[in-house]
């Protein structure tokens, strides 16, 4: 089985380090590319073959909805997951409408919920194994 590349964008360095440790110790299915820089994360996305782009909502330069909107415009097939610690309900609705957001996860992030959200990208819950709705 080949590894799936995840691009994770968060302005909190500790959050990224924590995720890197958990993924390395618990799964070999994913290759992590972690960034605090929006520019660097989007440059990595340009390289292609990204299974999921995971972004925080509240960041210094751009908000997660702006990042998700940009990705949807430039890479319409790219699946995104959003992590938030303090987004308002209307902000969450806007993010869902803007981009190809598969899940919104709350901080503090539960690693198991992140893995479940990643599993749902390849196995959408509204389809059975035959692909029927």
N, C-alpha and C positions, 0 to 999 in steps of 0.2 A: 504494500500500500504506500502510495506516495504521500509526502507531507503537504499540508494545505497552508498557504501563506496567509497570516493575519497581519494587518497593519493596525497598530493601536496608537491613537493620538490622544494624549492627555497632558495637561500642563503640570501635573503633579508627578515629579520624578519618582517619589516613593511608591505611588500607585503602579507605575510601569515596572519597577524593580520587583514588587510583590507579585505581579502577574507573571513576569518572566520566571521567577522561582517556582511558582505553582505549576506552570505549564511544563517546565523542565523536569520537575519531580513526578508529575502525575500523568503526562501524556506525551507521546512522540508523534502524534498525528498532526500537530501544527508546528509551523515555523513562525516564530514571532519577529516582527520588525516594529520596534517601539520608538516613538518619537514624541518630543515635546514641541517640536517645530512643525507648524502646519505646512510650510513650504517643503521641508524634507519628507514629510509623510506623503504629500501629493506627488513629489518626484518619484518616490518608491512605487506609488500606485501606477504611474506612467510606465513602469517596467512590465506591467501586466501580471497575469496569473495570480490575482489576489482573491482568496476565498471570501474574506470578509474584511471590511474596513470598520474599525471600532473607534468611535470618537466620544469625547466628553462634550457636554453642552456648554458649560461656562469656561471660557478661555480668554486670555488677555487680548488677542488681536481680532480674532473672528469667533463667533459663536458656532456651536455645533450645527445649528440649522443652516448657517451660511456654508459650512463645509459640506454638509449633506446635499444642499442645493447645487453646489458646484459639481460634486461627484455625479449627481443625477443628470445634470446637463451634459457633462463631458463623457461620462461612462454610464449610460442608462441601465446597463445590466448588472452593475456592481451592487452587491448586497451590503447593507450597512447595519450596524448595531450601535445604539446610542446609550451612553452611561451618564447618569445625572444624579447629583446630590441635592439639587435645589431648584429644578425647573418647575415652573408653574404649569397647571393643567392646560391652559391655552397654548403655552409654549410647546408642550409635548404634542398637542394636536397639530400645531403648525409644522413641527418637524416631521411627523408622520405623513402629512400631506405633501410636503416639499420633496421628499426623496424616497429612495427604495429602502426604507427602514423596516427591518424584519422584527426587531425587538427593542424595547427601551428598558434598561436595567437601572435599578436604583443603587446609589452608594449609601452605606458601604456595600461594595459589590460582593455578592455570594458567588464563589467560583463555580459551584454546581449549577447555578442558574445561568451563568455564562456558557458553560458547556452545553446545557440544554438548548439555549438559544442558537448556538452554533450547529447543533444536531438538527434543529428545525429548518435550517437553511437547506440542507440536503434532503430532508424528509418533512416536507410541509405537513402540518397536522390535519389539514382538510383533505388530504388524499390518502387512499389506502395503498398497499404495496403494488397494486396493478395500475396505479396512476389515476384511478377513478375518483371523482369528487363525491 
